[in-house]
Amino acid sequence: MTVTLVSDTAAALPVWTADKVGLAALPAATADWARIARFSAEAGAVLIVPDTKGNVAGAILGLGKGGAEEGVMQRRALLAGALAGKLPAGDWYFADETAVGGPLAALALILGGYRFDRYRSSKTADGGDGDIRFLAAEGCDRADIESIAAGVFLARDLINTPTSDMGPAELEGALRSLGDGFGARVETIAGDALLERNFPMIHAVGRASASAPRLLDLCWGRPDDPKLTLVGKGVCFDTGGLDIKPASGMLLMKKDMGGAANVLGLARMVMAAKLPVRLRVLIPAVENAISGDAFRPGDVLTSRKGKTVEIGNTDAEGRLVLADALALADEEAPDLLIDMATLTGAARVALGPDIAPFYTEDTALAGEIAQAGLDVADPVWRMPLWQPYAANLASKIADTNNVTSDAFAGSVTAALFLQGFVEKAKSWSHFDIYGWRPKPSPIGPVGGEAQAIRALFAVLKTRFPAR
């Protein structure tokens, strides 16, 4: 079911809201119907309300249990996304905008209508045929909301697409298509040219694949504007290399390019908003495959930065390709450097699939990101760059190892490894995202997910307001 925001609509039907405290605030007849239907106002539950002739007269959206903690109203606003799959087609509006309305609810309505049906021979919409038109609340910037949704959908689509149709070459095609749409310059360095241009670790990780490894480089904006650089891990499939994953560990590895997908979604938001930045997007696009040419445990690779890396595990490949890309990004000392990657299982153990951990030594930036995450209900959590743990990456024969010898603080040590390749950037932040929604929610089905990019976009709009 597609949701469209409109500025006016005739004969629109109301959506009332109710929480678990009670139904007293509803119109009397509506409250009576809710009691008869034993509607308990669970979060995201929707009850269709008939009139005396059996026609649809409106609907009730359950808000669940309330709370006084910070961010609860924003999380409630996202429940509006449940309406996308449960309302009949037609025109609707919120009867009480103060309960759950405004821009965030409007965005949730659109996000809740997302479906990935590229491979379905029969495309059926949840909630019936036709579209939902929803009256945008006063003060909603429809263009901004629709642009944010488009960025989220781009990230979701890229992650959901299987590697058979989203390998390194296809990921390049997606970046070129995005760049062409906004007049950006795109350059690709592929195959053995990576060695000639000094990206040896990107080449080493991807050389075993039938699809050549490559570094994708998109530039947009005026060269004299502040430099914003986004780096995304583009491992289009990860077998684990010679340290091969079990079969169960490969089932979701099409999502290992989730960092790349997310930075492309964020880049789309930035370009659509015409933020006054010189945007650069760098994506090392590879497949960590197995062949006679695969890199091995115990190998020593020389990075672009000149630092040598002993390979303690070929399944810790994402940090290798990111290191070369970060070294390139760092060479021009960007004002803000952000990398995103589906990097470690340790991050999931620490914070689960919903919360995106991030690392930075810039306290001001960390505060902005954390507050934005609350404001737009895009959950993030700052993690520590605990320098004593860096010693655990020591190698007896090289400058560093790509993994530690113990099982402690895997997300932290991965971030510390990456930090070793960033020196000149004025500010840097690393996001260790999951990129996947394992359970359905009001704003999206099971599948690929954009994480932290709505929060980051809110930060960027404040830091670099459009002219």
Disulfide bonds with the S-S distance in Angstrom:
none
